[in-house]
Amino acid sequence: MHCNSSNILSASVDKLVKLWDYNTNSSVTSFEGHTDAVVCCQFVDENIFWTGGFDIILLATFLLVLT
């Protein structure tokens, strides 16, 4: 699990990474892409995060910020 100023990331054995709203404690969205358990996640900055899993895949995800 890792957090930035407004969101929390969670990695899981179900191959998903979830983005949670820190203020409401609700799931915002789920990210797919790993083929095995996701074991680590970390924000690089407010809009980019890395994930890694037992599938030996490292993914970078860019959050789209709409204004």
N, C-alpha and C positions, 0 to 999 in steps of 0.2 A: 504494500500500500504506500502511496506517496501523495502529497497534496501541494497545491499552490495556494494563492490567496483566496480563491473562491470555489475550488473543486478538489475532489479526492479521486484518485485512480485506485482501482483494485484489480489484481491479477488473480486468475483462478485456474483450477484443474479442468474446468469445463471449456478451456481453450478461448475464453473471452476475457476482454479487458472492459471494465465498466467505469464510466465517468459519473461521479455523484456530485450533486450540489451540496456544498458544505453547509449552507444556511438552512436548507429544507430537509436534509438527510434523504433526498429522493434520487433515484437513478435518472440520469439525464439521457444516456444512450449506452449502447454496447458496441464494442469493436471486435470484428472477426479478422482472421488472417493467419492465426497459428494453427498447426495441425496436431499439436500436443499441448500439454499443460503449460500455462504461462506462469513463470515463477518470479519475474521481476518487472517493475515498471517505475519510470522516473520522469518527472517533468524536466525538460531542458530549459524552458521558459514558460510564460503564461499560455502559449498556444502550440507548443510542440512537446511531444513525449516519446520516449523509447520504451519498447517492451522486449522481453526475451523469454524464451521458453525451452522446454526439453526437446523441441523439434530442431534445435540449433539454428533458429531464425531470430534475427534482430530486426525489429520493425520500427520505423520512425513514423509518427502520425502527426499531421498538422491539423489543428482545429480551425475550422472556418469561423471567422468572427464577422457577423453581419451587423452593420450599423444603420 
